[in-house]
Amino acid sequence: MLARRSRWLWDRPWSAGHALRQALEAAQSENLELRRRKPVSPSTLRRYLLPFRVYNVWAEQRVRNETPSLDAIAEGCAALGITAQHNKPLTTDYIAQQVVDFERRWQALIRHHAQSQQ
């Protein structure tokens, strides 16, 4: 089920998976490399960007509700094993600090997707 859900999110213009694919394609087109001359991989981008992973959960909630519940997002993150530093659960305070950026990103991705469909 997780693989099917991941594929679904990969193609959604508002999702972190879609943004991850765009970032990966940009890195590859610029021939960016990691240490030891290895190419940038999706796991590398995902691993270090906690807000990126939390955004994915927020976006899933945003599809269903214009104002997602911070508690539901925190529970969704916990269910997926997304934690803060030292495996501490994400707090609603942390998520609340990210919401303005998440909404801005959501609107930008929706607008970009609408323009590319014209």
Summary of the structure (lengths in Angstrom):
residues: 118
radius of gyration: 15.0
end to end distance: 32.8
largest distance: 45.4
contacts: 304
relative contact order: 0.12
helix: 72%
strand: 2%
